[in-house]
Amino acid sequence: MQRPGGDPLPDLTTFLQAAAVRWARAELPLEQVLHALHTAVGAGLELVLTRLDDPGRDDVVTWTTVALELSDLCTSIISTTYVRELQSAAAHRHTAAHTLASALLGGHATSKVARECGIPIAGEYFVLAVHLAPPADRDRTGADRHVVAGRRLRRIQAGLAREFRGQALAVLSTDGGTVLIPAPACTEAELERAVDAVGQQAETAITAIVTRSAPESIPAAAQQTHELLDTTEAIGIGAGLHKFDDLALQYQLTRPGIARTILETRIAPLDDHPELMETLRVFFQTDLNRRRTARQLNIHPNTIDYRLRKIGQLTGLNPSRSQGLWYLRSALIARAGALEPSAPRRSA
């Protein structure tokens, strides 16, 4: 078959594949494309039947069958090519975003790297140190922990892309990592909502520490947020997005120095009494609520009172007084910072 000018027409498959690629790159919704296709096939069938002189039942069946087969063939070609193009674009985007994120975290992001990735470097970023709660050993389908973790990671990556319109730069593994969000992409309130939404969509608890940073300061900012994340996990900060500035005291108390050494010494007598250390930790987690503490530890509230008195006797810090509580809380934070930190979760 040839065009009026003499050039050969492409076959149907080649023509539709090329068109589907253009539609995918133009972000034309697939449902609109298929709706237009089905409308066109229906109009074509109607045109054929109206041009037949007194079409009989066999004519209607024959041409309807042809129309359905054509529609099915075109739908298959368009859908397959469209989805493949989107997957290819998504894979390219993921690779480019991972490359730029790694360059920013490594302190060697340049304009050349940005051009090669096709992603401009923002003037400022939200830097998130992220921890993902461990997955269950098996999910409802019976899949093991590794499969569950892989599925969850893909849902989180998809959620980040959706919530931040493809602007998130993430270096994640199945237990956490680092996410960089260009500051112009959202406000702090929107960032908190988006992190909660991603966690809900992925059905997992996300704990994140966030700070703002210029591109050249991202390596130091990431290091600080991960250090604080490790500490706050040890003292039980809870899931959600937490600002670095709101946890400045916790961060400072975990820095090496004479203050931390003194605080560690004050709480050291509890090392031989792990049940007392755990009681103190849960007591602060429950906002000093002895009944909730007792329920979480599955013991009687009177036992909590006994243990708190014992803590006061061993440390010399009275949990029933505000000064004693302040020192105990500070000592617990200092002790968490003194523990050997885990490796920062930055690489996927």
FENJOKA-V76078 format. One record per helix or strand. SS is the DSSP state (@ for helix, = for strand). FROM is the first residue (numbers start at 1). LEN is the number of residues. If there is no record, write none. Layout:
SS,FROM,LEN ; SS,FROM,LEN
This chain:
=,2,1 ; =,8,1 ; @,12,14 ; @,30,22 ; @,57,50 ; @,111,7 ; =,125,8 ; =,138,1 ; =,144,1 ; @,145,19 ; =,169,5 ; =,176,7 ; @,183,3 ; @,188,15 ; =,206,8 ; @,215,21 ; =,240,4 ; @,245,9 ; @,258,15 ; @,274,12 ; @,290,8 ; @,301,15 ; @,322,17
